[in-house]
């Protein structure tokens, strides 16, 4: 595992533990939270999950070299406009 993956996993675990502690120690109140809390939690979750995905998405190497080749590119009308080098 890379350092980015480890940090993302640690951040996600910390967020989960903090959320579970906060939910078990507060008293139950019947009031609406509003849009701000839900949107903020959604953005924070998306940032953490996105970081974990980006950190784990490593290029595929075979024998120390990336697999590269030429891929054709077409415009909106289906006409060939050239090739571009792509590595995966």
DRENMI-996952 format. One record per residue: residue number from 1; x, y, z of N, C-alpha, C, O, CB in turn; residue in three letters. Coordinates in steps of 0.05 Angstrom, whole numbers. Each point is the difference from the previous one (the first is absolute). Glycine has a CB too. Example, Ala and Ser with C-alpha at 12.3 -4.5 7.8 and 13.67 -1.06 7.14 Angstrom:
DRENMI-996952
<k:1&n_X:264&n_Y:-114&n_Z:156&ca_X:-18&ca_Y:24&ca_Z:0&c_X:18&c_Y:24&c_Z:0&o_X:21&o_Y:0&o_Z:13&cb_X:-59&cb_Y:-23&cb_Z:12&r:Ala> .
<k:2&n_X:31&n_Y:44&n_Z:-39&ca_X:16&ca_Y:24&ca_Z:1&c_X:-15&c_Y:22&c_Z:14&o_X:10&o_Y:22&o_Z:4&cb_X:14&cb_Y:-35&cb_Z:-47&r:Ser> .
***
This chain:
DRENMI-996952
<k:1&n_X:17&n_Y:-24&n_Z:0&ca_X:-17&ca_Y:24&ca_Z:0&c_X:18&c_Y:25&c_Z:0&o_X:20&o_Y:1&o_Z:14&cb_X:-57&cb_Y:-26&cb_Z:10&r:Unk> .
<k:2&n_X:28&n_Y:45&n_Z:-39&ca_X:15&ca_Y:24&ca_Z:-1&c_X:-7&c_Y:18&c_Z:24&o_X:-19&o_Y:-6&o_Z:14&cb_X:21&cb_Y:4&cb_Z:-64&r:Unk> .
<k:3&n_X:13&n_Y:23&n_Z:54&ca_X:-4&ca_Y:17&ca_Z:23&c_X:-27&c_Y:15&c_Z:-3&o_X:-14&o_Y:5&o_Z:19&cb_X:64&cb_Y:0&cb_Z:-13&r:Unk> .
<k:4&n_X:-57&n_Y:1&n_Z:-31&ca_X:-26&ca_Y:14&ca_Z:-5&c_X:-23&c_Y:-18&c_Z:8&o_X:-20&o_Y:9&o_Z:12&cb_X:41&cb_Y:17&cb_Z:-49&r:Unk> .
<k:5&n_X:-19&n_Y:-51&n_Z:30&ca_X:-22&ca_Y:-19&ca_Z:7&c_X:-2&c_Y:-3&c_Z:30&o_X:-22&o_Y:-2&o_Z:11&cb_X:29&cb_Y:-22&cb_Z:-55&r:Unk> .
<k:6&n_X:16&n_Y:22&n_Z:57&ca_X:-1&ca_Y:-3&ca_Z:29&c_X:-12&c_Y:25&c_Z:14&o_X:-15&o_Y:-3&o_Z:19&cb_X:56&cb_Y:-27&cb_Z:-22&r:Unk> .
<k:7&n_X:-34&n_Y:54&n_Z:-7&ca_X:-11&ca_Y:24&ca_Z:11&c_X:-30&c_Y:2&c_Z:-4&o_X:-15&o_Y:9&o_Z:17&cb_X:60&cb_Y:13&cb_Z:-24&r:Unk> .
<k:8&n_X:-53&n_Y:-29&n_Z:-17&ca_X:-29&ca_Y:1&ca_Z:-6&c_X:-15&c_Y:-20&c_Z:17&o_X:-22&o_Y:7&o_Z:10&cb_X:32&cb_Y:7&cb_Z:-57&r:Unk> .
<k:9&n_X:1&n_Y:-38&n_Z:51&ca_X:-14&ca_Y:-19&ca_Z:18&c_X:-1&c_Y:10&c_Z:28&o_X:-20&o_Y:-4&o_Z:14&cb_X:36&cb_Y:-33&cb_Z:-44&r:Unk> .
<k:10&n_X:6&n_Y:49&n_Z:40&ca_X:1&ca_Y:11&ca_Z:27&c_X:-21&c_Y:22&c_Z:3&o_X:-14&o_Y:1&o_Z:20&cb_X:63&cb_Y:-13&cb_Z:-16&r:Unk> .
<k:11&n_X:-51&n_Y:30&n_Z:-24&ca_X:-19&ca_Y:22&ca_Z:2&c_X:-29&c_Y:-11&c_Z:0&o_X:-16&o_Y:10&o_Z:15&cb_X:49&cb_Y:20&cb_Z:-39&r:Unk> .
<k:12&n_X:-38&n_Y:-50&n_Z:8&ca_X:-27&ca_Y:-11&ca_Z:-1&c_X:-7&c_Y:-14&c_Z:26&o_X:-22&o_Y:2&o_Z:10&cb_X:27&cb_Y:-8&cb_Z:-59&r:Unk> .
<k:13&n_X:14&n_Y:-8&n_Z:61&ca_X:-4&ca_Y:-14&ca_Z:25&c_X:-5&c_Y:20&c_Z:22&o_X:-17&o_Y:-3&o_Z:18&cb_X:45&cb_Y:-35&cb_Z:-33&r:Unk> .
<k:14&n_X:-12&n_Y:60&n_Z:15&ca_X:-3&ca_Y:21&ca_Z:20&c_X:-28&c_Y:13&c_Z:-1&o_X:-12&o_Y:5&o_Z:20&cb_X:62&cb_Y:3&cb_Z:-22&r:Unk> .
<k:15&n_X:-58&n_Y:-3&n_Z:-23&ca_X:-27&ca_Y:12&ca_Z:-4&c_X:-22&c_Y:-19&c_Z:10&o_X:-19&o_Y:10&o_Z:12&cb_X:37&cb_Y:16&cb_Z:-51&r:Unk> .
<k:16&n_X:-15&n_Y:-51&n_Z:33&ca_X:-20&ca_Y:-19&ca_Z:9&c_X:-2&c_Y:-2&c_Z:31&o_X:-21&o_Y:-1&o_Z:11&cb_X:28&cb_Y:-25&cb_Z:-54&r:Unk> .
<k:17&n_X:17&n_Y:25&n_Z:56&ca_X:0&ca_Y:-2&ca_Z:29&c_X:-11&c_Y:26&c_Z:12&o_X:-15&o_Y:-2&o_Z:20&cb_X:55&cb_Y:-29&cb_Z:-22&r:Unk> .
<k:18&n_X:-32&n_Y:53&n_Z:-8&ca_X:-10&ca_Y:26&ca_Z:10&c_X:-31&c_Y:2&c_Z:-3&o_X:-13&o_Y:9&o_Z:19&cb_X:57&cb_Y:12&cb_Z:-30&r:Unk> .
<k:19&n_X:-54&n_Y:-29&n_Z:-12&ca_X:-28&ca_Y:0&ca_Z:-4&c_X:-15&c_Y:-18&c_Z:18&o_X:-22&o_Y:7&o_Z:10&cb_X:30&cb_Y:4&cb_Z:-56&r:Unk> .
<k:20&n_X:2&n_Y:-35&n_Z:51&ca_X:-13&ca_Y:-19&ca_Z:18&c_X:0&c_Y:10&c_Z:29&o_X:-19&o_Y:-4&o_Z:15&cb_X:32&cb_Y:-34&cb_Z:-46&r:Unk> .
<k:21&n_X:9&n_Y:50&n_Z:39&ca_X:1&ca_Y:11&ca_Z:28&c_X:-19&c_Y:23&c_Z:3&o_X:-14&o_Y:2&o_Z:20&cb_X:62&cb_Y:-16&cb_Z:-17&r:Unk> .
<k:22&n_X:-49&n_Y:32&n_Z:-23&ca_X:-18&ca_Y:23&ca_Z:1&c_X:-29&c_Y:-9&c_Z:1&o_X:-17&o_Y:13&o_Z:13&cb_X:51&cb_Y:15&cb_Z:-37&r:Unk> .
<k:23&n_X:-41&n_Y:-48&n_Z:9&ca_X:-27&ca_Y:-9&ca_Z:-1&c_X:-9&c_Y:-15&c_Z:25&o_X:-24&o_Y:0&o_Z:6&cb_X:28&cb_Y:-3&cb_Z:-56&r:Unk> .
<k:24&n_X:14&n_Y:-9&n_Z:64&ca_X:-7&ca_Y:-15&ca_Z:24&c_X:0&c_Y:17&c_Z:25&o_X:-13&o_Y:-7&o_Z:20&cb_X:31&cb_Y:-34&cb_Z:-41&r:Unk> .
<k:25&n_X:-4&n_Y:64&n_Z:22&ca_X:2&ca_Y:16&ca_Z:24&c_X:-19&c_Y:23&c_Z:0&o_X:-3&o_Y:13&o_Z:21&cb_X:50&cb_Y:-26&cb_Z:-18&r:Unk> .
<k:26&n_X:-60&n_Y:19&n_Z:-24&ca_X:-19&ca_Y:23&ca_Z:-1&c_X:-28&c_Y:-9&c_Z:6&o_X:-7&o_Y:-23&o_Z:-5&cb_X:36&cb_Y:47&cb_Z:-28&r:Unk> .
<k:27&n_X:-45&n_Y:-6&n_Z:44&ca_X:-28&ca_Y:-7&ca_Z:6&c_X:-16&c_Y:2&c_Z:-25&o_X:6&o_Y:15&o_Z:-19&cb_X:-1&cb_Y:2&cb_Z:66&r:Unk> .
<k:28&n_X:-27&n_Y:-32&n_Z:-48&ca_X:-17&ca_Y:0&ca_Z:-23&c_X:-18&c_Y:24&c_Z:1&o_X:-13&o_Y:5&o_Z:20&cb_X:14&cb_Y:-55&cb_Z:-22&r:Unk> .
<k:29&n_X:-1&n_Y:65&n_Z:-20&ca_X:-18&ca_Y:24&ca_Z:-2&c_X:-14&c_Y:-2&c_Z:-27&o_X:12&o_Y:-6&o_Z:-20&cb_X:19&cb_Y:34&cb_Z:50&r:Unk> .
<k:30&n_X:-57&n_Y:-22&n_Z:-29&ca_X:-16&ca_Y:-2&ca_Z:-25&c_X:-1&c_Y:28&c_Z:-13&o_X:-19&o_Y:14&o_Z:3&cb_X:-8&cb_Y:-52&cb_Z:16&r:Unk> .
<k:31&n_X:48&n_Y:45&n_Z:-33&ca_X:1&ca_Y:25&ca_Z:-15&c_X:14&c_Y:-5&c_Z:-26&o_X:18&o_Y:-16&o_Z:-2&cb_X:-18&cb_Y:44&cb_Z:44&r:Unk> .
<k:32&n_X:-8&n_Y:-13&n_Z:-63&ca_X:13&ca_Y:-4&ca_Z:-26&c_X:29&c_Y:12&c_Z:0&o_X:4&o_Y:21&o_Z:12&cb_X:-49&cb_Y:-20&cb_Z:-35&r:Unk> .
<k:33&n_X:63&n_Y:-15&n_Z:10&ca_X:27&ca_Y:10&ca_Z:-1&c_X:4&c_Y:20&c_Z:-22&o_X:18&o_Y:17&o_Z:1&cb_X:-3&cb_Y:-61&cb_Z:17&r:Unk> .
<k:34&n_X:-31&n_Y:43&n_Z:-39&ca_X:3&ca_Y:19&ca_Z:-22&c_X:18&c_Y:-11&c_Z:-22&o_X:11&o_Y:-22&o_Z:3&cb_X:-19&cb_Y:59&cb_Z:29&r:Unk> .
<k:35&n_X:11&n_Y:-22&n_Z:-53&ca_X:15&ca_Y:-8&ca_Z:-23&c_X:30&c_Y:2&c_Z:5&o_X:16&o_Y:-15&o_Z:-12&cb_X:-53&cb_Y:29&cb_Z:-17&r:Unk> .
<k:36&n_X:46&n_Y:5&n_Z:45&ca_X:28&ca_Y:5&ca_Z:4&c_X:16&c_Y:-24&c_Z:11&o_X:22&o_Y:-6&o_Z:-10&cb_X:-34&cb_Y:53&cb_Z:17&r:Unk> .
<k:37&n_X:0&n_Y:-61&n_Z:12&ca_X:14&ca_Y:-22&ca_Z:12&c_X:2&c_Y:-23&c_Z:-20&o_X:21&o_Y:-13&o_Z:-2&cb_X:-37&cb_Y:26&cb_Z:48&r:Unk> .
<k:38&n_X:-5&n_Y:-19&n_Z:-60&ca_X:0&ca_Y:-22&ca_Z:-19&c_X:19&c_Y:5&c_Z:-23&o_X:14&o_Y:-18&o_Z:-9&cb_X:-61&cb_Y:8&cb_Z:22&r:Unk> .
<k:39&n_X:46&n_Y:34&n_Z:-24&ca_X:17&ca_Y:7&ca_Z:-22&c_X:30&c_Y:-1&c_Z:8&o_X:17&o_Y:-10&o_Z:-14&cb_X:-54&cb_Y:38&cb_Z:-6&r:Unk> .
<k:40&n_X:42&n_Y:-17&n_Z:44&ca_X:28&ca_Y:0&ca_Z:10&c_X:10&c_Y:-28&c_Z:5&o_X:23&o_Y:-5&o_Z:-7&cb_X:-32&cb_Y:49&cb_Z:28&r:Unk> .
<k:41&n_X:-7&n_Y:-61&n_Z:-10&ca_X:8&ca_Y:-28&ca_Z:4&c_X:4&c_Y:-14&c_Z:-26&o_X:18&o_Y:-16&o_Z:-3&cb_X:-43&cb_Y:16&cb_Z:47&r:Unk> .
<k:42&n_X:8&n_Y:5&n_Z:-64&ca_X:3&ca_Y:-12&ca_Z:-26&c_X:25&c_Y:8&c_Z:-14&o_X:14&o_Y:-16&o_Z:-12&cb_X:-63&cb_Y:15&cb_Z:8&r:Unk> .
<k:43&n_X:56&n_Y:27&n_Z:5&ca_X:25&ca_Y:10&ca_Z:-12&c_X:24&c_Y:-12&c_Z:14&o_X:19&o_Y:-8&o_Z:-13&cb_X:-42&cb_Y:51&cb_Z:0&r:Unk> .
<k:44&n_X:22&n_Y:-44&n_Z:39&ca_X:23&ca_Y:-11&ca_Z:15&c_X:4&c_Y:-30&c_Z:-7&o_X:22&o_Y:-9&o_Z:-4&cb_X:-30&cb_Y:43&cb_Z:41&r:Unk> .
<k:45&n_X:-14&n_Y:-48&n_Z:-38&ca_X:1&ca_Y:-29&ca_Z:-7&c_X:11&c_Y:-4&c_Z:-28&o_X:16&o_Y:-17&o_Z:-5&cb_X:-54&cb_Y:8&cb_Z:37&r:Unk> .
<k:46&n_X:28&n_Y:26&n_Z:-51&ca_X:9&ca_Y:-3&ca_Z:-27&c_X:30&c_Y:7&c_Z:-3&o_X:14&o_Y:-13&o_Z:-15&cb_X:-60&cb_Y:25&cb_Z:0&r:Unk> .
<k:47&n_X:55&n_Y:7&n_Z:30&ca_X:29&ca_Y:7&ca_Z:0&c_X:17&c_Y:-23&c_Z:10&o_X:21&o_Y:-6&o_Z:-11&cb_X:-33&cb_Y:54&cb_Z:17&r:Unk> .
<k:48&n_X:3&n_Y:-60&n_Z:16&ca_X:16&ca_Y:-23&ca_Z:11&c_X:0&c_Y:-24&c_Z:-18&o_X:20&o_Y:-12&o_Z:-5&cb_X:-32&cb_Y:29&cb_Z:51&r:Unk> .
<k:49&n_X:-12&n_Y:-24&n_Z:-56&ca_X:-2&ca_Y:-23&ca_Z:-18&c_X:15&c_Y:5&c_Z:-26&o_X:14&o_Y:-18&o_Z:-10&cb_X:-58&cb_Y:6&cb_Z:30&r:Unk> .
<k:50&n_X:42&n_Y:36&n_Z:-31&ca_X:15&ca_Y:7&ca_Z:-24&c_X:30&c_Y:-1&c_Z:4&o_X:14&o_Y:-9&o_Z:-18&cb_X:-52&cb_Y:38&cb_Z:5&r:Unk> .
<k:51&n_X:47&n_Y:-20&n_Z:36&ca_X:29&ca_Y:-2&ca_Z:5&c_X:9&c_Y:-29&c_Z:2&o_X:21&o_Y:-7&o_Z:-10&cb_X:-24&cb_Y:51&cb_Z:35&r:Unk> .
<k:52&n_X:-13&n_Y:-61&n_Z:-13&ca_X:7&ca_Y:-28&ca_Z:3&c_X:1&c_Y:-13&c_Z:-28&o_X:17&o_Y:-16&o_Z:-5&cb_X:-37&cb_Y:14&cb_Z:51&r:Unk> .
<k:53&n_X:0&n_Y:8&n_Z:-63&ca_X:0&ca_Y:-12&ca_Z:-27&c_X:23&c_Y:10&c_Z:-16&o_X:13&o_Y:-16&o_Z:-14&cb_X:-62&cb_Y:13&cb_Z:16&r:Unk> .
<k:54&n_X:55&n_Y:29&n_Z:-1&ca_X:23&ca_Y:11&ca_Z:-15&c_X:26&c_Y:-12&c_Z:9&o_X:18&o_Y:-4&o_Z:-16&cb_X:-44&cb_Y:46&cb_Z:8&r:Unk> .
<k:55&n_X:29&n_Y:-46&n_Z:34&ca_X:25&ca_Y:-10&ca_Z:11&c_X:4&c_Y:-30&c_Z:-8&o_X:23&o_Y:-9&o_Z:-3&cb_X:-26&cb_Y:41&cb_Z:41&r:Unk> .
<k:56&n_X:-19&n_Y:-46&n_Z:-41&ca_X:3&ca_Y:-29&ca_Z:-6&c_X:1&c_Y:-5&c_Z:-30&o_X:4&o_Y:-23&o_Z:-8&cb_X:-28&cb_Y:13&cb_Z:50&r:Unk> .
<k:57&n_X:20&n_Y:30&n_Z:-59&ca_X:-1&ca_Y:-4&ca_Z:-29&c_X:28&c_Y:4&c_Z:-11&o_X:6&o_Y:21&o_Z:-12&cb_X:-54&cb_Y:-5&cb_Z:11&r:Unk> .
<k:58&n_X:64&n_Y:-36&n_Z:3&ca_X:28&ca_Y:1&ca_Z:-9&c_X:1&c_Y:-10&c_Z:-29&o_X:-16&o_Y:-17&o_Z:-8&cb_X:33&cb_Y:10&cb_Z:55&r:Unk> .
<k:59&n_X:2&n_Y:18&n_Z:-63&ca_X:2&ca_Y:-11&ca_Z:-28&c_X:11&c_Y:-28&c_Z:0&o_X:14&o_Y:-9&o_Z:19&cb_X:-6&cb_Y:55&cb_Z:-35&r:Unk> .
<k:60&n_X:-16&n_Y:-61&n_Z:-4&ca_X:8&ca_Y:-28&ca_Z:-2&c_X:28&c_Y:-2&c_Z:-13&o_X:4&o_Y:9&o_Z:-22&cb_X:-52&cb_Y:-24&cb_Z:18&r:Unk> .
<k:61&n_X:67&n_Y:4&n_Z:18&ca_X:27&ca_Y:-3&ca_Z:-10&c_X:6&c_Y:-30&c_Z:-3&o_X:-7&o_Y:-17&o_Z:16&cb_X:21&cb_Y:60&cb_Z:6&r:Unk> .
<k:62&n_X:1&n_Y:-49&n_Z:-44&ca_X:8&ca_Y:-27&ca_Z:-5&c_X:30&c_Y:0&c_Z:-3&o_X:11&o_Y:11&o_Z:-20&cb_X:-55&cb_Y:-23&cb_Z:-2&r:Unk> .
<k:63&n_X:58&n_Y:1&n_Z:40&ca_X:29&ca_Y:-1&ca_Z:-1&c_X:13&c_Y:28&c_Z:4&o_X:22&o_Y:5&o_Z:-11&cb_X:-26&cb_Y:-44&cb_Z:-19&r:Unk> .
<k:64&n_X:-10&n_Y:57&n_Z:44&ca_X:11&ca_Y:26&ca_Z:4&c_X:-8&c_Y:21&c_Z:-21&o_X:8&o_Y:23&o_Z:3&cb_X:29&cb_Y:-45&cb_Z:20&r:Unk> .
<k:65&n_X:-51&n_Y:13&n_Z:-44&ca_X:-7&ca_Y:19&ca_Z:-21&c_X:-30&c_Y:1&c_Z:-3&o_X:-14&o_Y:-20&o_Z:3&cb_X:57&cb_Y:10&cb_Z:-27&r:Unk> .
<k:66&n_X:-53&n_Y:34&n_Z:18&ca_X:-29&ca_Y:3&ca_Z:-4&c_X:-7&c_Y:-9&c_Z:-28&o_X:16&o_Y:2&o_Z:-19&cb_X:-18&cb_Y:36&cb_Z:51&r:Unk> .
<k:67&n_X:-22&n_Y:-49&n_Z:-36&ca_X:-10&ca_Y:-8&ca_Z:-26&c_X:-10&c_Y:24&c_Z:-15&o_X:-20&o_Y:12&o_Z:9&cb_X:9&cb_Y:-58&cb_Z:8&r:Unk> .
<k:68&n_X:24&n_Y:54&n_Z:-38&ca_X:-8&ca_Y:23&ca_Z:-16&c_X:-5&c_Y:-8&c_Z:-29&o_X:11&o_Y:-19&o_Z:-10&cb_X:16&cb_Y:49&cb_Z:41&r:Unk> .
<k:69&n_X:-44&n_Y:-15&n_Z:-43&ca_X:-7&ca_Y:-5&ca_Z:-28&c_X:-13&c_Y:24&c_Z:-12&o_X:-4&o_Y:21&o_Z:13&cb_X:-1&cb_Y:-70&cb_Z:-4&r:Unk> .
<k:70&n_X:-3&n_Y:47&n_Z:-34&ca_X:-13&ca_Y:22&ca_Z:-14&c_X:-30&c_Y:-6&c_Z:-3&o_X:-8&o_Y:-22&o_Z:-8&cb_X:51&cb_Y:32&cb_Z:-17&r:Unk> .
<k:71&n_X:-59&n_Y:10&n_Z:31&ca_X:-29&ca_Y:-3&ca_Z:-2&c_X:-11&c_Y:21&c_Z:-20&o_X:8&o_Y:23&o_Z:2&cb_X:-11&cb_Y:-41&cb_Z:46&r:Unk> .
<k:72&n_X:-15&n_Y:10&n_Z:-66&ca_X:-11&ca_Y:19&ca_Z:-19&c_X:-19&c_Y:19&c_Z:14&o_X:-14&o_Y:-7&o_Z:19&cb_X:19&cb_Y:-27&cb_Z:-56&r:Unk> .
<k:73&n_X:-7&n_Y:58&n_Z:27&ca_X:-18&ca_Y:20&ca_Z:10&c_X:-18&c_Y:10&c_Z:-23&o_X:10&o_Y:3&o_Z:-22&cb_X:22&cb_Y:11&cb_Z:58&r:Unk> .
<k:74&n_X:-58&n_Y:-11&n_Z:-30&ca_X:-19&ca_Y:9&ca_Z:-20&c_X:-15&c_Y:24&c_Z:10&o_X:-2&o_Y:5&o_Z:24&cb_X:-3&cb_Y:-52&cb_Z:-40&r:Unk> .
<k:75&n_X:-4&n_Y:64&n_Z:-3&ca_X:-15&ca_Y:23&ca_Z:8&c_X:-30&c_Y:-7&c_Z:3&o_X:-7&o_Y:-24&o_Z:-1&cb_X:40&cb_Y:54&cb_Z:-23&r:Unk> .
<k:76&n_X:-50&n_Y:-10&n_Z:28&ca_X:-28&ca_Y:-5&ca_Z:6&c_X:-15&c_Y:-12&c_Z:-24&o_X:-21&o_Y:-12&o_Z:3&cb_X:22&cb_Y:49&cb_Z:29&r:Unk> .
<k:77&n_X:11&n_Y:-34&n_Z:-57&ca_X:-13&ca_Y:-10&ca_Z:-24&c_X:11&c_Y:-28&c_Z:-8&o_X:-8&o_Y:-11&o_Z:-20&cb_X:2&cb_Y:58&cb_Z:6&r:Unk> .
<k:78&n_X:24&n_Y:-58&n_Z:31&ca_X:10&ca_Y:-27&ca_Z:-5&c_X:24&c_Y:0&c_Z:-19&o_X:8&o_Y:-21&o_Z:-10&cb_X:-53&cb_Y:4&cb_Z:17&r:Unk> .
<k:79&n_X:56&n_Y:40&n_Z:-13&ca_X:23&ca_Y:2&ca_Z:-18&c_X:26&c_Y:-3&c_Z:17&o_X:3&o_Y:11&o_Z:22&cb_X:-29&cb_Y:19&cb_Z:-54&r:Unk> .
<k:80&n_X:45&n_Y:-45&n_Z:20&ca_X:26&ca_Y:-4&ca_Z:13&c_X:16&c_Y:26&c_Z:1&o_X:3&o_Y:13&o_Z:-21&cb_X:-3&cb_Y:-62&cb_Z:6&r:Unk> .
<k:81&n_X:9&n_Y:57&n_Z:38&ca_X:16&ca_Y:24&ca_Z:3&c_X:28&c_Y:-5&c_Z:9&o_X:16&o_Y:19&o_Z:0&cb_X:-58&cb_Y:5&cb_Z:10&r:Unk> .
<k:82&n_X:49&n_Y:-48&n_Z:-3&ca_X:28&ca_Y:-6&ca_Z:8&c_X:1&c_Y:-21&c_Z:22&o_X:-21&o_Y:-11&o_Z:8&cb_X:34&cb_Y:58&cb_Z:-21&r:Unk> .
<k:83&n_X:11&n_Y:-52&n_Z:22&ca_X:4&ca_Y:-20&ca_Z:21&c_X:13&c_Y:14&c_Z:23&o_X:14&o_Y:20&o_Z:-2&cb_X:-10&cb_Y:-58&cb_Z:-31&r:Unk> .
<k:84&n_X:-8&n_Y:26&n_Z:56&ca_X:12&ca_Y:10&ca_Z:25&c_X:12&c_Y:-24&c_Z:15&o_X:-11&o_Y:-22&o_Z:-1&cb_X:-22&cb_Y:62&cb_Z:3&r:Unk> .
<k:85&n_X:55&n_Y:-35&n_Z:11&ca_X:13&ca_Y:-21&ca_Z:15&c_X:-14&c_Y:-3&c_Z:27&o_X:-4&o_Y:19&o_Z:14&cb_X:49&cb_Y:-10&cb_Z:-37&r:Unk> .
<k:86&n_X:-53&n_Y:-34&n_Z:29&ca_X:-13&ca_Y:-5&ca_Z:25&c_X:15&c_Y:-22&c_Z:15&o_X:9&o_Y:-20&o_Z:-11&cb_X:-53&cb_Y:33&cb_Z:-8&r:Unk> .
<k:87&n_X:47&n_Y:-9&n_Z:45&ca_X:14&ca_Y:-19&ca_Z:17&c_X:-20&c_Y:-10&c_Z:21&o_X:-15&o_Y:16&o_Z:11&cb_X:60&cb_Y:6&cb_Z:-19&r:Unk> .
<k:88&n_X:-45&n_Y:-48&n_Z:13&ca_X:-17&ca_Y:-11&ca_Z:21&c_X:15&c_Y:-21&c_Z:15&o_X:-11&o_Y:-12&o_Z:18&cb_X:-29&cb_Y:21&cb_Z:-46&r:Unk> .
***
